[in-house]
Amino acid sequence: MKMKSRPKGRLSRGSQRFRKGPVSGAQYWPPAMVLFASFFTLWPVVSDGGWWPDMALLVLIAWRLQRPLAFSPWFAPAAGLFNDLIAGHMIGLSVFTFSLALIVAELIERRSQWRDWLGEWLVAAVLIAVAELVQWQVAGFAGARAPVDTIAIPVLIAVLAYPVVSSIVTWVDKKRIRR
């Protein structure tokens, strides 16, 4: 019995979905997004207080909570140093906060047995609040006279912005691995 052959170079509709895979360079998309988010501090927004959230930290947390293996262990200090240089922070501040965020996220993930959207938002809120508290404490050590209530608005804005950032990261991740 002779089988009917398909024309070469054409795939049937059913086999096309099995041939899809990650785009080339897909492993570089999460680090590139974090480094690109560092440039949001250069956005020309004028304000008396520092209410603009650290977008690189938000993107880093979003990627880490959605894809735990998206980053190598050495990435947090390197991305933190890049963020310090771009944002004008004291050298080492973002290195510490980025590393702390990834370590705490890893510890929470190992301890928790369930994950949902609200739980991730709560973890992100805690990580954001701790990072802002560390930055406030370092500013106090440097001689800035800022009451602790000055970090309430930036924390609130960052926590409320996290679902938007997380949705963008989810969309990019779907495009990256072509689901």
N, C-alpha and C positions, 0 to 999 in steps of 0.2 A: 504494500500500500504506500503510495507516494504522499508525503506531507506537503502541504501548501506552505511555501516560504514567504516570509514578509520581506518587503523592500528593505535594503540595508540603510542604516542611519535613522530609521524611524522606530519609535517605541510604541507599544500599545499603551492604552490609557492605564491599564492595571499595573504595568511594570514601571511606569514613570515614578510612582510614589516610592518605590524601593530604591531607585537610583538617586534620589535626593539625599544629600548629606550636608555636613557643615560647609559653609563657604570657605574659601581659601583664606587662611590667616585668622580663623575664628577664635583661636586662643589668645589673640592679641587685642580683641575688641574690649574686654573688661578693663585691662590696664589702660588702654588708650582712652576709654571714657572717663576714668578717674583722673588721668592727667589732663584731659581736655576740660574737665569740670573745674580744675584749679584756676583756669582763666576767667571764670565767672566773677572772681574778686576784682577784675579789672573793668567790670561793667561800670559805665559812668553814672552811678547813682550817688546823689549827694544827700547826706543825712547827718544829724547831730550825734546820733547814737549808732552803735554797731548792730543793727538789726538784721543785716543780710546774712543768711545762713552760709555755713561753709559747705558749698556744693560738692566739693571733692570728698568730704567726709560722708555726706549723704549718699553719694553714688557708691563709695567704697562699702558702706554698710549695706546698701541695697543689693549690690552684687554678692557680698559675702553671705547674706541671709538667704538669697535665692540659689546661688551656686557656690557651695562651700569650697570647691576645688578650683575656683576661677583664678586664684592668685597663688603665686609661689610664696614661701615663707619670707623671702627677702624683699618682697614687693612693698610691704607697709613702710619700712624705713626709707626706701628710695622714693616712694610717692610722697611721703611726708616731707622729705627734704625738698623735693620739687615744689610742693605746695608752699613751704616756708619761703622759698626763693621768689616765687611768683606773687604770693599774697603779702609779703613783707612782714611776716611774723618773725619772732625771735627764732633763730636757727635751733632746731630740735623740738620745738613745740608741737608741730604737726607730726614729726617723727614719733614722738611719744604718744600723742593722742591716736594716731592711726594704728600704731602697734598695739596700744591698749585696747582699742575697739575690736581689732581682729582676735586678740587673745581672749577677751571676755566673750565675744560671740562664739568662739570655739568652745569655751568652757560651758556656756549656756546650752549649746547644741548637744554636747556630750551628756549633760544632765537631764535634758528634757526628753520626754518620750513621745511628744506630739507637737505638731507644728500647724498653725493656721495663720490666717492673715492678721487677726487681731493680736495674736501672740508675737508675731514678727514686728508689728507696729509697737508693741509694748517694749520689746527688746531694743528696737531702734530708738525709742524715746529715752530709755535709760542710758544707752550709749551716747546719745546726743547731749543729754543733761550732764553726764560725767565729763564729757569732752569740754563743754562750756564752763563747767565748774573748774576744771584744771586750767583752762585758759584764763579765767578770772583770778585764780589763785596765783598764777605766774605773773599776771599784771600787777597784783598786789605786792608780790615780792620785788617787782621792778620799780615800785614806788607810786603806782597809780592809785589815786584815791577814788575808788568806785565802790559804792555799796552793793551788796549781794543782790538786791532787787533789780539791778541793771541787767542781769542776765536772764531775767524772767521772759522778757519779750523775745530775745533771740532764740531761746529754747522753744517757746511756744510756736514761733514762726517756723523753725526748723522741723519740729514735730508735726506740724500741720502740712508742711511741704513734703514730708517723707512719702506719703502715699502717691503723690504725683511723680516723684522721682522713681519710686518703686515701679509704678506703671510704665514709665518710659524704659526702665531697665528690662522689664518683662517683655515689652514690645521689641526692643533691640535684641534680646536673647532669642526670641522666636525667629527673627529675621536672620540671626547669626547661625542658628542650627537648622533653619528651614523646616519647621514643623508644619 
